[in-house]
Amino acid sequence: MGVSHALFRRFFWADNILWKEDIQGRRVAVTLTGKDLIVDTKAIGACLTGADGWTLEMGGWKVGVWKGDGLDVVWFQDLDHGQVFEKKETRDRLVDIVKTFCLPSKL
C-alpha cells in the first residue's frame, strides 16, 4: 500500500525522467529487470539499445549485458523492480558496476 501511494500520489514521472539524450557523452550503466511491474523495461531496453522489437536474443547481448558507446544495459531476466538488491549475487554485480565507474578513466 505504501509503494502504491508513493507512486500514484507523490512520484511525478515528468520530474524524474531521464532521456537517452540526457546521458549521451557520459559513461552510464542501466539495469533493467525482465519481470518489472512498474515500468516497461523491454521498451526502455529497445530505446537505449536502438533495437526495433527488442528481445534478449537480438543484438549485442552477452550474458545479460549490452555494451554500447559509453552505455551499458544490464538485464536481470527473472527479477522484478528492485529485487536486484535482495540477493548477494545480484547486489554484488551492481557493486562491481559501481566500482568500474569509480576507477580513473583512461582519457
N, CA, C and O of each residue as an XYZ file, in Angstrom:
428
protein
N       0.816     -1.179      0.000
C       0.000      0.000      0.000
C       0.872      1.259      0.000
O       0.535      2.239     -0.665
N       1.987      1.247      0.736
C       2.865      2.409      0.784
C       3.506      2.720     -0.558
O       3.613      3.883     -0.945
N       3.940      1.665     -1.278
C       4.550      1.866     -2.593
C       3.526      2.431     -3.558
O       3.817      3.374     -4.294
N       2.343      1.868     -3.561
C       1.274      2.352     -4.431
C       0.973      3.819     -4.164
O       0.855      4.614     -5.096
N       0.849      4.171     -2.901
C       0.571      5.562     -2.534
C       1.688      6.493     -3.017
O       1.425      7.563     -3.565
N       2.939      6.066     -2.803
C       4.073      6.905     -3.214
C       4.101      7.095     -4.724
O       4.325      8.206     -5.204
N       3.877      6.024     -5.475
C       3.928      6.125     -6.941
C       2.775      6.946     -7.508
O       2.968      7.725     -8.441
N       1.606      6.782     -6.964
C       0.443      7.446     -7.538
C       0.179      8.839     -6.971
O      -0.471      9.653     -7.628
N       0.662      9.124     -5.785
C       0.375     10.417     -5.161
C       1.597     11.319     -4.984
O       1.458     12.539     -4.894
N       2.788     10.727     -4.933
C       3.973     11.513     -4.597
C       5.073     11.490     -5.660
O       6.022     12.270     -5.575
N       4.963     10.612     -6.655
C       6.009     10.475     -7.672
C       5.493     11.021     -9.000
O       4.451     10.591     -9.494
N       6.212     11.945     -9.557
C       5.816     12.559    -10.823
C       6.868     12.230    -11.872
O       7.993     12.725    -11.816
N       6.488     11.386    -12.834
C       7.425     10.926    -13.859
C       8.088     12.100    -14.564
O       9.289     12.058    -14.828
N       7.337     13.134    -14.869
C       7.888     14.278    -15.601
C       9.023     14.955    -14.831
O       9.917     15.545    -15.437
N       8.992     14.873    -13.509
C      10.043     15.481    -12.693
C      11.250     14.563    -12.516
O      12.312     15.019    -12.091
N      11.103     13.289    -12.832
C      12.148     12.314    -12.527
C      12.662     11.554    -13.748
O      13.499     10.664    -13.599
N      12.196     11.872    -14.921
C      12.574     11.121    -16.113
C      13.950     11.539    -16.616
O      14.328     12.708    -16.537
N      14.681     10.577    -17.129
C      15.992     10.818    -17.706
C      15.956     10.278    -19.124
O      15.811      9.071    -19.318
N      16.082     11.134    -20.105
C      16.008     10.742    -21.510
C      17.371     10.270    -22.006
O      18.407     10.644    -21.457
N      17.356      9.454    -23.038
C      18.592      8.946    -23.629
C      19.505     10.103    -24.037
O      20.724     10.016    -23.885
N      18.929     11.162    -24.542
C      19.722     12.324    -24.966
C      20.438     12.973    -23.780
O      21.489     13.591    -23.955
N      19.882     12.838    -22.590
C      20.478     13.427    -21.389
C      21.760     12.710    -20.954
O      22.595     13.294    -20.263
N      21.913     11.454    -21.355
C      23.069     10.679    -20.909
C      24.119     10.503    -21.993
O      25.167      9.910    -21.736
N      23.871     10.997    -23.186
C      24.842     10.863    -24.270
C      26.122     11.598    -23.907
O      26.093     12.686    -23.332
N      27.242     10.984    -24.254
C      28.537     11.568    -23.948
C      29.011     11.294    -22.529
O      30.032     11.830    -22.098
N      28.276     10.463    -21.803
C      28.640     10.115    -20.428
C      28.751      8.598    -20.310
O      28.124      7.866    -21.075
N      29.543      8.130    -19.359
C      29.598      6.696    -19.062
C      28.408      6.362    -18.184
O      28.260      6.918    -17.095
N      27.560      5.457    -18.650
C      26.318      5.147    -17.936
C      26.068      3.637    -17.983
O      26.324      2.986    -18.996
N      25.570      3.099    -16.882
C      25.082      1.726    -16.839
C      23.636      1.766    -16.365
O      23.312      2.423    -15.376
N      22.781      1.063    -17.077
C      21.361      0.983    -16.736
C      21.046     -0.470    -16.455
O      21.388     -1.339    -17.257
N      20.398     -0.758    -15.327
C      19.971     -2.121    -15.040
C      18.463     -2.207    -15.219
O      17.713     -1.345    -14.761
N      18.043     -3.255    -15.889
C      16.626     -3.499    -16.151
C      16.281     -4.919    -15.726
O      17.134     -5.807    -15.735
N      15.018     -5.124    -15.355
C      14.576     -6.449    -14.943
C      13.457     -6.943    -15.850
O      12.624     -6.165    -16.315
N      13.453     -8.237    -16.090
C      12.509     -8.832    -17.020
C      11.085     -8.935    -16.514
O      10.156     -9.074    -17.310
N      10.896     -8.870    -15.207
C       9.550     -9.018    -14.643
C       9.094     -7.760    -13.903
O       8.308     -7.834    -12.958
N       9.595     -6.612    -14.343
C       9.267     -5.341    -13.708
C       7.788     -5.032    -13.880
O       7.263     -5.084    -14.992
N       7.115     -4.709    -12.776
C       5.686     -4.399    -12.812
C       5.412     -2.895    -12.831
O       4.262     -2.472    -12.954
N       6.466     -2.092    -12.710
C       6.279     -0.651    -12.632
C       6.547      0.035    -13.967
O       5.791      0.916    -14.377
N       7.614     -0.363    -14.642
C       7.959      0.249    -15.929
C       8.093     -0.820    -17.007
O       8.350     -1.986    -16.706
N       7.918     -0.417    -18.264
C       8.043     -1.323    -19.408
C       9.526     -1.430    -19.779
O      10.025     -0.662    -20.602
N      10.218     -2.381    -19.168
C      11.661     -2.489    -19.348
C      12.049     -2.905    -20.753
O      13.130     -2.543    -21.219
N      11.195     -3.659    -21.446
C      11.517     -4.024    -22.830
C      11.505     -2.796    -23.726
O      12.344     -2.671    -24.618
N      10.572     -1.895    -23.500
C      10.532     -0.649    -24.275
C      11.740      0.216    -23.947
O      12.321      0.833    -24.840
N      12.123      0.266    -22.679
C      13.296      1.039    -22.281
C      14.549      0.433    -22.909
O      15.403      1.154    -23.425
N      14.653     -0.889    -22.862
C      15.792     -1.563    -23.487
C      15.869     -1.293    -24.974
O      16.955     -1.077    -25.513
N      14.719     -1.302    -25.649
C      14.689     -1.011    -27.090
C      15.151      0.411    -27.362
O      15.918      0.652    -28.294
N      14.693      1.338    -26.563
C      15.090      2.744    -26.727
C      16.592      2.917    -26.503
O      17.265      3.570    -27.301
N      17.113      2.344    -25.441
C      18.524      2.522    -25.109
C      19.460      1.843    -26.094
O      20.518      2.383    -26.417
N      19.082      0.660    -26.576
C      19.959     -0.087    -27.474
C      19.723      0.242    -28.939
O      20.500     -0.164    -29.802
N      18.655      0.976    -29.222
C      18.354      1.322    -30.605
C      17.762      0.175    -31.402
O      17.748      0.218    -32.632
N      17.276     -0.842    -30.722
C      16.725     -2.023    -31.389
C      15.249     -1.820    -31.681
O      14.546     -1.122    -30.951
N      14.799     -2.432    -32.746
C      13.389     -2.418    -33.105
C      12.818     -3.787    -32.750
O      13.311     -4.805    -33.234
N      11.796     -3.824    -31.919
C      11.242     -5.110    -31.486
C      12.246     -5.858    -30.624
O      12.498     -7.042    -30.846
N      12.810     -5.182    -29.656
C      13.913     -5.665    -28.844
C      13.568     -6.919    -28.062
O      12.519     -6.989    -27.422
N      14.445     -7.906    -28.112
C      14.360     -9.087    -27.254
C      15.765     -9.457    -26.819
O      16.738     -8.954    -27.380
N      15.885    -10.315    -25.844
C      17.200    -10.725    -25.363
C      17.996    -11.484    -26.414
O      19.226    -11.503    -26.359
N      17.323    -12.103    -27.362
C      18.026    -12.896    -28.349
C      18.646    -12.043    -29.460
O      19.402    -12.556    -30.286
N      18.334    -10.764    -29.482
C      18.810     -9.904    -30.558
C      20.013     -9.085    -30.134
O      20.293     -8.930    -28.946
N      20.705     -8.572    -31.108
C      21.712     -7.555    -30.885
C      22.953     -8.034    -30.170
O      23.340     -9.196    -30.295
N      23.584     -7.136    -29.413
C      24.884     -7.382    -28.818
C      24.846     -7.962    -27.428
O      25.731     -7.661    -26.627
N      23.858     -8.786    -27.099
C      23.755     -9.323    -25.742
C      24.778    -10.401    -25.499
O      24.952    -11.306    -26.314
N      25.451    -10.300    -24.376
C      26.372    -11.337    -23.934
C      26.205    -11.460    -22.426
O      26.555    -10.547    -21.678
N      25.686    -12.555    -21.998
C      25.463    -12.838    -20.580
C      24.665    -11.717    -19.908
O      25.027    -11.257    -18.825
N      23.589    -11.284    -20.548
C      22.715    -10.302    -19.943
C      23.230     -8.882    -19.939
O      22.703     -8.038    -19.215
N      24.258     -8.596    -20.739
C      24.806     -7.240    -20.789
C      24.909     -6.802    -22.246
O      25.458     -7.517    -23.084
N      24.375     -5.619    -22.533
C      24.531     -4.991    -23.845
C      25.480     -3.819    -23.660
O      25.277     -2.976    -22.786
N      26.519     -3.771    -24.487
C      27.505     -2.701    -24.377
C      27.415     -1.806    -25.600
O      27.502     -2.260    -26.741
N      27.240     -0.532    -25.329
C      27.219      0.464    -26.388
C      28.393      1.413    -26.215
O      29.353      1.096    -25.514
N      28.322      2.555    -26.839
C      29.377      3.556    -26.755
C      29.182      4.387    -25.487
O      28.530      5.431    -25.511
N      29.759      3.909    -24.378
C      29.616      4.603    -23.101
C      28.362      4.228    -22.337
O      28.153      4.698    -21.219
N      27.530      3.389    -22.923
C      26.280      2.966    -22.290
C      26.237      1.450    -22.186
O      26.355      0.749    -23.191
N      26.071      0.952    -20.983
C      25.884     -0.485    -20.756
C      24.478     -0.699    -20.225
O      24.006      0.049    -19.369
N      23.814     -1.726    -20.736
C      22.493     -2.107    -20.234
C      22.623     -3.519    -19.678
O      22.986     -4.448    -20.400
N      22.324     -3.675    -18.394
C      22.423     -4.968    -17.718
C      21.011     -5.484    -17.489
O      20.161     -4.776    -16.948
N      20.765     -6.726    -17.905
C      19.421     -7.312    -17.879
C      19.359     -8.443    -16.864
O      20.133     -9.397    -16.941
N      18.436     -8.337    -15.913
C      18.165     -9.391    -14.937
C      16.806     -9.989    -15.287
O      15.771     -9.477    -14.860
N      16.809    -11.063    -16.056
C      15.597    -11.626    -16.655
C      14.533    -12.020    -15.633
O      13.354    -11.738    -15.848
N      14.903    -12.649    -14.555
C      13.914    -13.248    -13.641
C      13.578    -12.390    -12.429
O      12.997    -12.892    -11.467
N      13.929    -11.110    -12.454
C      13.679    -10.256    -11.297
C      12.620     -9.202    -11.591
O      12.393     -8.820    -12.738
N      11.974     -8.740    -10.506
C      11.013     -7.645    -10.566
C      11.730     -6.367    -10.137
O      12.893     -6.402     -9.735
N      11.044     -5.270    -10.226
C      11.594     -3.960     -9.896
C      12.169     -3.955     -8.472
O      11.443     -4.209     -7.511
N      13.448     -3.673     -8.338
C      14.087     -3.569     -7.032
C      14.590     -4.870     -6.449
O      15.328     -4.842     -5.463
N      14.223     -6.014     -7.015
C      14.655     -7.297     -6.447
C      16.153     -7.538     -6.624
O      16.705     -8.442     -5.997
N      16.804     -6.763     -7.448
C      18.237     -6.911     -7.658
C      19.013     -6.681     -6.359
O      20.139     -7.157     -6.213
N      18.412     -5.956     -5.424
C      19.069     -5.667     -4.149
C      18.856     -6.758     -3.098
O      19.479     -6.704     -2.037
N      18.005     -7.735     -3.357
C      17.639     -8.729     -2.353
C      18.653     -9.848     -2.174
O      18.788    -10.381     -1.072
N      19.369    -10.217     -3.232
C      20.304    -11.344     -3.148
C      21.736    -10.846     -3.295
O      22.014     -9.919     -4.056
N      22.627    -11.475     -2.559
C      24.032    -11.082     -2.572
C      24.619    -11.157     -3.979
O      25.367    -10.264     -4.378
N      24.300    -12.183     -4.721
C      24.863    -12.378     -6.060
C      24.542    -11.202     -6.997
O      25.433    -10.672     -7.661
N      23.278    -10.804     -7.043
C      22.898     -9.708     -7.932
C      23.351     -8.361     -7.371
O      23.734     -7.469     -8.127
N      23.309     -8.217     -6.067
C      23.780     -6.976     -5.430
C      25.280     -6.794     -5.676
O      25.735     -5.681     -5.939
N      26.045     -7.881     -5.591
C      27.488     -7.821     -5.859
C      27.759     -7.409     -7.302
O      28.727     -6.703     -7.583
N      26.917     -7.846     -8.190
C      27.080     -7.451     -9.599
C      26.920     -5.935     -9.753
O      27.667     -5.302    -10.499
N      25.955     -5.364     -9.052
C      25.777     -3.910     -9.076
C      26.976     -3.199     -8.453
O      27.427     -2.172     -8.960
N      27.486     -3.745     -7.359
C      28.652     -3.147     -6.701
C      29.841     -3.151     -7.657
O      30.582     -2.170     -7.724
N      30.029     -4.237     -8.392
C      31.118     -4.309     -9.367
C      30.966     -3.242    -10.454
O      31.953     -2.648    -10.889
N      29.737     -3.004    -10.884
C      29.485     -1.965    -11.891
C      29.842     -0.596    -11.330
O      30.496      0.202    -12.001
N      29.416     -0.325    -10.111
C      29.721      0.966     -9.488
C      31.230      1.132     -9.328
O      31.754      2.228     -9.530
N      31.932      0.064     -8.970
C      33.384      0.132     -8.820
C      34.061      0.536    -10.128
O      35.033      1.290    -10.109
N      33.562      0.046    -11.261
C      34.174      0.415    -12.545
C      34.024      1.905    -12.822
O      34.876      2.499    -13.482
N      32.952      2.513    -12.325
C      32.767      3.944    -12.506
C      33.633      4.760    -11.550
O      33.868      5.948    -11.775
N      34.097      4.128    -10.498
C      34.944      4.828     -9.520
C      36.421      4.821     -9.915
O      37.209      5.599     -9.377
N      36.797      3.952    -10.845
C      38.181      3.911    -11.309
C      38.462      5.114    -12.192
O      37.573      5.586    -12.901
N      39.685      5.610    -12.155
C      40.012      6.744    -13.033
C      39.843      6.333    -14.502
O      40.278      5.257    -14.914
N      39.209      7.202    -15.270
C      39.009      6.902    -16.686
C      40.299      7.117    -17.450
O      41.135      7.935    -17.065
N      40.452      6.384    -18.522
C      41.656      6.495    -19.360
C      41.340      7.397    -20.542
O      40.941      6.921    -21.604
N      41.515      8.676    -20.361
C      41.231      9.652    -21.416
C      42.448      9.940    -22.233
O      42.390     10.740    -23.167
